[in-house]
Amino acid sequence: MAKPPRVVIIGAGVVGSALADELTERGWTDITVVDQGRLFTPGGSSSHAPGLVFQTNPSKTMTELATYTVEKLSGLTLDGRWCFRQVGGLEVATTEARLHDLKRRHGLAASWGVEAALLDPDQCAVVHPLLDPARILGGFHVPTDGLAKAVRAVEAQARRAIERGARFLGGHTVTGIGQSAGRVTGVETDQGFVPADIVVCAAGFWGPRIGRMAGLTVPLLPLAHQYATTGPVPALAGVNDPVLEATRPILRHQDRDLYFREHGDRLGIGSYGHRPMPVRDFLSPAEAPVMPSVLPFTADDFAPAWQDSVALLPDLAGAGVEEGMNGVFSFTTDGFPLLGEHRELAGFWVAEAVWVTHSAGVARAVARWLVDGDPGIDLHECDLHRFETVQLAPRYIEERAKQNFIEVYDVVHPLQPMERPRPLRTSPFHPRQRELGAVFLEGAGWERPHWYASNAPAVTPPRDEWSARYWSPIVAGEAAATRERVAMYDMTPLKRFEVSGPGALGFLQRLTTNNLDKPVGSVTYTLMLDFAGGIRSDLTVARLGDQTFQVGANGPLDEDWMRRHLPDSVQLRDITGGTCCIGLWGPRAREVLQPLTDADFSNAGLKYFRARRAYVGEVPVTAMRLSYVGELGWELYTSADLGLKLWDMLWEAGREHGIVAAGRSAFNSLRLEKGYRAWGTDMTTENDPYEAGLAFAVRMDKGDFIGRSALEARPAGPDRRLTCLTLDDPAAVVMGKEPVYAGGAPAGYVTSASYGYTIGRTVAYAWLPASLSVPGTAVAVEYFGVRLPATVRAEPLFDPKMERIRS
Ligand SMILES: Cc1cc2nc3c(=O)[nH]c(=O)nc-3n(C[C@H](O)[C@H](O)[C@H](O)COP(=O)(O)OP(=O)(O)OC[C@H]3O[C@@H](n4cnc5c(N)ncnc54)[C@H](O)[C@@H]3O)c2cc1C
């Protein structure tokens, strides 16, 4: 066996120490952890974090990272003292909106396998007697949540690592990253050079500074967050053993951006209600009066938080604030951590912007990623390379990270767009879309019309307030126009690349599952797998020349993966911003397009899943005959400068056929009726093509490709399947991520859902055990606490014989 690599971890906080433990456990024992501060309280965020661990998160990944942290830290002690106290977690509601949202959180917990209960005010006061039941409306209780003792967890994990051979060096400040020929060689410190094959930056909010040493943008913003401790609270006298510190659940009062924990007979109070306080200059451990991550308490900022605390917990009134701090930690632009390897500097990794809550989970995933080449969990939301270039602009990072601080406890709707900076990315059609009254939401910085006010409203079943947000009955009219007449969809924001060169075919064949060795003009739906056979992405690949392909992809992670495997004989160009695309779809699409062009767009002239170049009026287009809405039509691509001309021509020509501009909301409904999956929502690296219902895109006989051998080793019949459901009540709606129950017990969860306007009921895709994935099976989807009867259906629900799309 080859000797394991030498690893240097920068930062002996809760992340660095957990990573050293996880790596040494896997047999990588040549580990050096360096920290500028004194071990094991070197002065970063972990050295003072109050350590509340609430596991439930809208993200399945984040919940699972937290669940593992709880599991691991619960089994650790330091010299007989606890590292995790499972006191439970309680989130209370003081507003109807929050009370309603707690039901959604209860559903999320069920979806991700976390045991939880909804409590009435009296039950809340039983588990947390400081609460006055008259002041709350209810609560969400997770018995396995609790308190992590971060400093002890750091030391306990470090000791285990040290026993297996790791070294921890305090008082070593990293000043540079050694590099040669695109690889790291070690770290420069004020105490000398430490050689390494792999360097992991776990430097907390110092991450951007270390990143700059390696030529990498680490997009996080250090922000101060207030934490205060009360004086003795009479009602807590004698309640807590001094060693155990706390017995009552950790408490969240999100309506007022507050959280609480016990410290013996005192209460700790954290607040996110104050102004965002970015921190740009940090003192060294020697210079800092307390420690670098602790800034002086600004009492004025805390005053409203104190009043709100007393209003919730009247027993605090006489206790007062005894001490407080403005503690610093990292915020990212989307609230997720930053994990992964630098693309231009092999061996330089980051594990940044990680809460104590997720620390052990992150450390295990990164350790697996390093040792096995696979993190063992879907990390696409946390991947360092998930950002568009514009999202790495310093102004963008500052604006978005501050907003994330503000929203950290808000009820955030899954479709809620960012407010600033907008508009950021617009397609050439933007002026026309505005004229038509487009209602824009935002994705990856793009302005994306969800519906157009100018389209006449249609009659739809009434909706509840939550599902009616970012939605309009107009959507039904746009869906109907697409099925009955013809519609134009702005497909510009979909990421696309040109892949060219002598090695292009071989490269794409190796990276994807379907056979792309087809004549020029063919279009193929194919999958990119990881080495374990999990779905990294789904792509639409058009062969436009012998050595030229246009690849329709999902996002920056696709570019990252492709560039990591790119041979010298292939060029990869992101052409998204320089081009644009209109999806022209509907039974009358041909009548709109054909008169504008000499090229033959008849059924025989350009068959389904074929591409050609043509002129539409004066505009050169690449036309691809495919449709995610399941109707006849084409994706028409041209350069950005000609976009408006193309739009205007199609619009003019379409008027006599009743053309409409239609938005994402109709698109999403129509695609679900056709059973077209969305990567990242319906399937991820945690799923293989067979269970995701995508076996048709895998050609095992085409030769080798990444993930092929892993697929060969998979058992014949998957034991879970992505399954099509419809809700039995034609007026009922769900949104995605809801738990699915069978026989009264949780059996899976919804991925995507939308009302199907053609079929007249809600369509939901869900992961379910194969035994339940049988058409006709009765299940229930829980939406805000109500179990909605649903039925497993054969898919696709609409036009299964593909007669419309091939017409
Ligand atoms: C007031 C407050 C309350 C919080 N409450 C919670 C909570 O209740 N629950 C929760 O989950 N999270 C909480 N957090 C967040 C949590 O504390 C952090 O996210 C977490 O501790 C980060 O751990 P880390 O190991 O990444 O970083 P850190 O603990 O900051 O460790 C990074 C280390 O890198 C070292 N370092 C930096 N630069 C260099 C260099 N050039 N050379 C050598 N060493 C270097 C630093 O000295 C530091 O020790 C809170 C944070 C604050 C500030």
PDBQT file of the ligand as one rigid body, heavy atoms in Angstrom, charges set to zero:
ROOT
HETATM    1  C1  LIG A 901     -20.833  34.264  19.548  1.00  0.00    +0.000 C 
HETATM    2  C2  LIG A 901     -20.869  33.037  18.696  1.00  0.00    +0.000 A 
HETATM    3  C3  LIG A 901     -21.829  32.092  18.955  1.00  0.00    +0.000 A 
HETATM    4  C4  LIG A 901     -21.882  30.941  18.192  1.00  0.00    +0.000 A 
HETATM    5  N1  LIG A 901     -22.805  30.003  18.505  1.00  0.00    +0.000 NA
HETATM    6  C5  LIG A 901     -22.818  28.847  17.842  1.00  0.00    +0.000 A 
HETATM    7  C6  LIG A 901     -23.710  27.835  18.227  1.00  0.00    +0.000 A 
HETATM    8  O1  LIG A 901     -24.463  27.996  19.178  1.00  0.00    +0.000 OA
HETATM    9  N2  LIG A 901     -23.751  26.699  17.487  1.00  0.00    +0.000 N 
HETATM   10  C7  LIG A 901     -22.926  26.523  16.439  1.00  0.00    +0.000 A 
HETATM   11  O2  LIG A 901     -23.009  25.483  15.813  1.00  0.00    +0.000 OA
HETATM   12  N3  LIG A 901     -22.046  27.459  16.069  1.00  0.00    +0.000 NA
HETATM   13  C8  LIG A 901     -21.951  28.624  16.744  1.00  0.00    +0.000 A 
HETATM   14  N4  LIG A 901     -21.077  29.589  16.367  1.00  0.00    +0.000 N 
HETATM   15  C9  LIG A 901     -20.254  29.380  15.173  1.00  0.00    +0.000 C 
HETATM   16  C10 LIG A 901     -19.061  28.501  15.481  1.00  0.00    +0.000 C 
HETATM   17  O3  LIG A 901     -18.463  28.920  16.629  1.00  0.00    +0.000 OA
HETATM   18  C11 LIG A 901     -18.056  28.524  14.348  1.00  0.00    +0.000 C 
HETATM   19  O4  LIG A 901     -18.699  28.399  13.126  1.00  0.00    +0.000 OA
HETATM   20  C12 LIG A 901     -17.031  27.406  14.502  1.00  0.00    +0.000 C 
HETATM   21  O5  LIG A 901     -16.487  27.416  15.801  1.00  0.00    +0.000 OA
HETATM   22  C13 LIG A 901     -15.926  27.533  13.482  1.00  0.00    +0.000 C 
HETATM   23  O6  LIG A 901     -14.956  26.551  13.721  1.00  0.00    +0.000 OA
HETATM   24  P1  LIG A 901     -13.626  26.511  12.856  1.00  0.00    +0.000 P 
HETATM   25  O7  LIG A 901     -12.798  25.395  13.363  1.00  0.00    +0.000 OA
HETATM   26  O8  LIG A 901     -13.960  26.535  11.430  1.00  0.00    +0.000 OA
HETATM   27  O9  LIG A 901     -12.930  27.925  13.096  1.00  0.00    +0.000 OA
HETATM   28  P2  LIG A 901     -12.154  28.494  14.348  1.00  0.00    +0.000 P 
HETATM   29  O10 LIG A 901     -12.600  27.926  15.620  1.00  0.00    +0.000 OA
HETATM   30  O11 LIG A 901     -12.206  29.978  14.214  1.00  0.00    +0.000 OA
HETATM   31  O12 LIG A 901     -10.683  27.982  14.134  1.00  0.00    +0.000 OA
HETATM   32  C14 LIG A 901      -9.841  28.512  13.140  1.00  0.00    +0.000 C 
HETATM   33  C15 LIG A 901      -8.433  28.488  13.675  1.00  0.00    +0.000 C 
HETATM   34  O13 LIG A 901      -7.551  28.867  12.628  1.00  0.00    +0.000 OA
HETATM   35  C16 LIG A 901      -6.460  29.513  13.244  1.00  0.00    +0.000 C 
HETATM   36  N5  LIG A 901      -5.773  30.346  12.252  1.00  0.00    +0.000 N 
HETATM   37  C17 LIG A 901      -6.303  31.340  11.518  1.00  0.00    +0.000 A 
HETATM   38  N6  LIG A 901      -5.361  31.895  10.744  1.00  0.00    +0.000 NA
HETATM   39  C18 LIG A 901      -4.221  31.208  10.963  1.00  0.00    +0.000 A 
HETATM   40  C19 LIG A 901      -2.917  31.304  10.457  1.00  0.00    +0.000 A 
HETATM   41  N7  LIG A 901      -2.560  32.228   9.554  1.00  0.00    +0.000 N 
HETATM   42  N8  LIG A 901      -1.984  30.441  10.920  1.00  0.00    +0.000 NA
HETATM   43  C20 LIG A 901      -2.315  29.497  11.835  1.00  0.00    +0.000 A 
HETATM   44  N9  LIG A 901      -3.532  29.378  12.362  1.00  0.00    +0.000 NA
HETATM   45  C21 LIG A 901      -4.475  30.222  11.924  1.00  0.00    +0.000 A 
HETATM   46  C22 LIG A 901      -7.123  30.349  14.326  1.00  0.00    +0.000 C 
HETATM   47  O14 LIG A 901      -6.208  30.698  15.348  1.00  0.00    +0.000 OA
HETATM   48  C23 LIG A 901      -8.220  29.450  14.808  1.00  0.00    +0.000 C 
HETATM   49  O15 LIG A 901      -7.876  28.762  15.966  1.00  0.00    +0.000 OA
HETATM   50  C24 LIG A 901     -20.986  30.751  17.116  1.00  0.00    +0.000 A 
HETATM   51  C25 LIG A 901     -20.035  31.714  16.859  1.00  0.00    +0.000 A 
HETATM   52  C26 LIG A 901     -19.963  32.854  17.632  1.00  0.00    +0.000 A 
HETATM   53  C27 LIG A 901     -18.918  33.853  17.327  1.00  0.00    +0.000 C 
ENDROOT
TORSDOF 0
